[in-house]
Amino acid sequence: MSWTEIEIDESGKITVRRGGTLTGDPMAEPELELEPEPEPEPKPKLVTWRRCVRMDPGELKCQWFWVGWHPSENIPQHWYPIEAQSQPVETVKQLPEGCEP
């Protein structure tokens, strides 16, 4: 019958010791030291940006429209998302948090 001893210290270092028999086999396997696996990096949260046009009722007569990108969950008042239907215009972008178009 063989034996295995697993030891973990305060720093997370894992030491594995194995032996041949409980009676003390001289051909016991050598000690193995295993490194703990690093935690995977968290994926950045994606923010959806929408291309919007400002349409303030007082500015409709001047025929000048302001266009800009705003996060989907935070579109200001008098700004409206553009929906591309007849023209190939990029109206939606998904970027990592902290990046702006």
Number of C-alpha atoms within 10 A of each C-alpha: 7 12 11 10 10 11 11 12 8 6 7 12 12 15 15 14 15 15 19 15 13 9 9 10 11 9 9 14 12 10 12 12 13 12 10 11 7 6 6 6 6 6 7 10 11 13 18 16 22 24 23 23 17 18 17 13 8 7 11 11 8 7 7 10 12 10 15 15 19 22 17 16 10 9 16 12 9 11 18 17 19 15 14 12 7 6 7 7 11 11 14 19 16 15 15 12 11 9 9 13 11
